[in-house]
Amino acid sequence: MHHVCDKVQDMDHKRKNDLLTALLILGFRQDKYHSRNGKLVFYSNGRKLTVDSWEMLEEWLRTKYYNSEVTKERVEFILWPEKFMRK
């Protein structure tokens, strides 16, 4: 059985796992049954999120979904750790 991550070749496996972790922090769970043919489907407390690619999912996380500064920082730390590196 293949995981949805295996079907999309244009984003590396680690990055996909980072996106899934960020979604878990936000309370979203992947609907693996309905995530097929390039579509990714997630649910959180009755809300449905459907995107056409991992890149669209990343863009959605980047621009649309931050409900608090704490959540925003946690998601950013997973997806863009370079922002938190000391120079």
C-alpha positions, 0 to 999 in steps of 0.5 A, a space after each residue: 500500500 502506498 502512502 499519498 506522499 509516495 505519489 507526488 514526486 515534486 517535493 521531497 519526503 521530509 518536506 511532506 512530513 514537515 507539512 503533515 506535522 504542521 497540519 497535526 499541530 493545527 488539528 488537521 488529520 489527513 483523509 487518506 481514503 479521499 486523498 488520491 489522484 493528486 488531491 489531498 484532503 484533510 479534516 479538523 473539527 468538521 472542517 474540510 481542507 482540499 488542495 491540489 498539491 503539496 505546494 498548494 498545501 504549503 502555500 495555504 499554511 504560509 498565508 491562510 492559517 494562523 489562529 494565534 501567535 503560538 500556533 504560528 510560531 510552532 508551524 513556522 519552526 517546523 516549516 521554516 527552521 532557518 528563521 529561528 537559527 542564530 546568526 
